[in-house]
Structure formats: C-alpha cells, structure tokens
Amino acid sequence: MSAVPAPFQARKNGDNMPGNNENTSTLLSSVKGSQRVVNTKVDTDFTELIAACKNELLRLGISQTKVASEDTEIVQACKLYVHWMTDYDGKGSQWGQMYVNFTNAMSMHEDYLEEASEEDV
C-alpha cells in the first residue's frame, strides 16, 4: 500500500501547513492590508484561512515548492480566497468566482504544477 501524498495527510492545529514559516507573517500582512484591517484581532482567523487556501492549492496540483515560496500569484490567490470566505464588501460570490477562475488558470500552467515522480507514472 502506498503512502498518502503529503498534501492529503491529516493535519492538526496548523502542524506542517505548507509555507508555515516566517514568510507567512508577510503573507498575513498582505492579506490584512487587502482587507483594510490593521488590528491583530483577526490574525488567527486569517492565518487559518490562508492555510486552508494553501491546502486547496496543493489539492489542485500546485507544487508545494510554489505554495511555500508565496510568489505573487500565491499571494493573490490567498487574498481572493480570504475575500471570498469573509464575504468582503458583501461580494463573496464574486470573489469566489474570481478565486476559482484564477486557481483554475494556475492549475493548468506548467510553472505551477507538481512534478510527477517515477512512482506516479
């Protein structure tokens, strides 16, 4: 029996979340800025939403290296996801559609796809 791929292993309390490092604070600041939030009261909620977005990106086949690197497109995907989940500006469904379209495009671009290993072939 083969092992469960890393993106699909159960995680508890943020353990082993992709990109769970010092870069996440930069991403959190960026997401908070896009939501026009300056206080720290929602940091835990936003951090959980960012982690959920990253797991969703992994599920879509985006490489773990790209997700952890938090390049411009990863940051944008996280912003769209958080806007969607928080119904930002009362337009949650529109943010959700933008997120889906954006991540679908990412999942079809070779620069973002997970490399297939010999075991997968």
C-alpha positions as a LaTeX table, in Angstrom:
\begin{tabular}{lrrr}
\hline
Residue & $x$ (\AA) & $y$ (\AA) & $z$ (\AA) \\
\hline
Met1 & 0.00 & 0.00 & 0.00 \\
Ser2 & 1.41 & 3.39 & $-0.94$ \\
Ala3 & 1.70 & 6.26 & 1.48 \\
Val4 & $-0.79$ & 9.08 & 1.36 \\
Pro5 & 0.66 & 12.06 & $-0.58$ \\
Ala6 & 1.75 & 14.93 & 1.68 \\
Pro7 & $-0.97$ & 17.39 & 0.59 \\
Phe8 & $-3.67$ & 14.93 & 1.67 \\
Gln9 & $-2.29$ & 13.85 & 5.02 \\
Ala10 & $-4.33$ & 14.89 & 8.04 \\
Arg11 & $-3.04$ & 17.96 & 9.80 \\
Lys12 & $-3.86$ & 19.23 & 13.27 \\
Asn13 & $-3.73$ & 22.77 & 14.59 \\
Gly14 & $-1.66$ & 24.12 & 11.71 \\
Asp15 & 1.09 & 21.49 & 12.01 \\
Asn16 & 3.08 & 21.09 & 8.83 \\
Met17 & 0.97 & 23.58 & 6.95 \\
Pro18 & 2.54 & 24.48 & 3.63 \\
Gly19 & 4.55 & 27.64 & 3.91 \\
Asn20 & 4.11 & 27.72 & 7.69 \\
Asn21 & 7.17 & 29.86 & 8.37 \\
Glu22 & 8.32 & 33.45 & 8.68 \\
Asn23 & 7.03 & 34.21 & 5.15 \\
Thr24 & 3.51 & 33.56 & 6.40 \\
Ser25 & 3.65 & 36.74 & 8.51 \\
Thr26 & 4.41 & 38.70 & 5.33 \\
Leu27 & 1.51 & 36.98 & 3.60 \\
Leu28 & $-0.73$ & 37.67 & 6.59 \\
Ser29 & 0.21 & 41.36 & 6.46 \\
Ser30 & $-0.56$ & 41.46 & 2.75 \\
Val31 & $-3.95$ & 39.78 & 3.21 \\
Lys32 & $-4.82$ & 42.05 & 6.12 \\
Gly33 & $-3.87$ & 45.08 & 4.04 \\
Ser34 & $-6.13$ & 43.94 & 1.22 \\
Gln35 & $-8.98$ & 43.69 & 3.73 \\
Arg36 & $-8.13$ & 47.11 & 5.22 \\
Val37 & $-7.51$ & 45.50 & 8.63 \\
Val38 & $-4.84$ & 46.95 & 10.92 \\
Asn39 & $-5.53$ & 45.28 & 14.27 \\
Thr40 & $-4.48$ & 41.79 & 15.33 \\
Lys41 & $-7.88$ & 40.53 & 16.48 \\
Val42 & $-8.45$ & 38.51 & 13.31 \\
Asp43 & $-4.89$ & 37.24 & 12.81 \\
Thr44 & $-5.78$ & 33.70 & 13.89 \\
Asp45 & $-8.80$ & 33.60 & 11.59 \\
Phe46 & $-6.85$ & 34.95 & 8.64 \\
Thr47 & $-3.94$ & 32.59 & 9.31 \\
Glu48 & $-6.35$ & 29.64 & 9.26 \\
Leu49 & $-7.94$ & 30.86 & 6.02 \\
Ile50 & $-4.50$ & 31.27 & 4.43 \\
Ala51 & $-3.59$ & 27.72 & 5.47 \\
Ala52 & $-6.88$ & 26.44 & 4.02 \\
Cys53 & $-6.18$ & 28.25 & 0.76 \\
Lys54 & $-2.69$ & 26.76 & 0.56 \\
Asn55 & $-4.10$ & 23.28 & 1.13 \\
Glu56 & $-6.65$ & 23.91 & $-1.60$ \\
Leu57 & $-3.86$ & 24.97 & $-3.97$ \\
Leu58 & $-1.99$ & 21.76 & $-3.19$ \\
Arg59 & $-5.17$ & 19.77 & $-3.84$ \\
Leu60 & $-5.43$ & 21.45 & $-7.23$ \\
Gly61 & $-1.94$ & 20.20 & $-8.09$ \\
Ile62 & 0.02 & 23.38 & $-7.48$ \\
Ser63 & 3.54 & 22.38 & $-6.45$ \\
Gln64 & 4.38 & 22.52 & $-2.77$ \\
Thr65 & 7.51 & 24.48 & $-3.64$ \\
Lys66 & 5.44 & 27.22 & $-5.32$ \\
Val67 & 2.90 & 27.32 & $-2.49$ \\
Ala68 & 5.66 & 27.63 & 0.11 \\
Ser69 & 7.50 & 30.29 & $-1.93$ \\
Glu70 & 4.49 & 32.58 & $-1.73$ \\
Asp71 & 5.18 & 34.25 & $-5.05$ \\
Thr72 & 2.88 & 36.95 & $-6.39$ \\
Glu73 & 0.25 & 34.56 & $-7.73$ \\
Ile74 & 0.11 & 32.57 & $-4.48$ \\
Val75 & $-0.37$ & 35.81 & $-2.53$ \\
Gln76 & $-3.11$ & 36.89 & $-4.93$ \\
Ala77 & $-4.86$ & 33.51 & $-4.63$ \\
Cys78 & $-4.79$ & 33.82 & $-0.83$ \\
Lys79 & $-6.23$ & 37.34 & $-0.98$ \\
Leu80 & $-9.05$ & 36.23 & $-3.25$ \\
Tyr81 & $-9.76$ & 33.21 & $-1.03$ \\
Val82 & $-9.91$ & 35.31 & 2.15 \\
His83 & $-12.13$ & 37.90 & 0.43 \\
Trp84 & $-14.42$ & 35.07 & $-0.63$ \\
Met85 & $-14.57$ & 33.39 & 2.77 \\
Thr86 & $-15.16$ & 36.66 & 4.63 \\
Asp87 & $-17.73$ & 37.96 & 2.11 \\
Tyr88 & $-15.57$ & 41.05 & 1.71 \\
Asp89 & $-17.57$ & 44.13 & 0.73 \\
Gly90 & $-20.70$ & 41.95 & 0.53 \\
Lys91 & $-19.46$ & 40.39 & $-2.72$ \\
Gly92 & $-18.41$ & 36.94 & $-1.56$ \\
Ser93 & $-19.81$ & 35.10 & $-4.55$ \\
Gln94 & $-17.94$ & 37.38 & $-6.95$ \\
Trp95 & $-14.69$ & 36.91 & $-5.02$ \\
Gly96 & $-15.32$ & 33.17 & $-5.05$ \\
Gln97 & $-15.74$ & 33.11 & $-8.81$ \\
Met98 & $-12.57$ & 35.15 & $-9.27$ \\
Tyr99 & $-10.70$ & 32.74 & $-6.97$ \\
Val100 & $-11.95$ & 29.70 & $-8.89$ \\
Asn101 & $-11.05$ & 31.21 & $-12.27$ \\
Phe102 & $-7.63$ & 32.32 & $-11.02$ \\
Thr103 & $-6.71$ & 28.99 & $-9.44$ \\
Asn104 & $-8.02$ & 27.03 & $-12.43$ \\
Ala105 & $-5.66$ & 29.02 & $-14.64$ \\
Met106 & $-2.79$ & 28.37 & $-12.22$ \\
Ser107 & $-3.53$ & 24.65 & $-12.13$ \\
Met108 & $-3.19$ & 24.47 & $-15.92$ \\
His109 & 0.10 & 26.37 & $-16.12$ \\
Glu110 & 3.20 & 24.18 & $-16.17$ \\
Asp111 & 5.18 & 26.56 & $-13.93$ \\
Tyr112 & 2.81 & 25.81 & $-11.06$ \\
Leu113 & 2.26 & 22.08 & $-11.45$ \\
Glu114 & 3.73 & 19.43 & $-9.19$ \\
Glu115 & 6.41 & 17.39 & $-10.92$ \\
Ala116 & 5.30 & 13.79 & $-11.44$ \\
Ser117 & 7.59 & 11.31 & $-9.75$ \\
Glu118 & 8.55 & 7.95 & $-11.24$ \\
Glu119 & 6.18 & 6.28 & $-8.76$ \\
Asp120 & 3.25 & 8.26 & $-10.20$ \\
Val121 & 3.96 & 7.14 & $-13.78$ \\
\hline
\end{tabular}
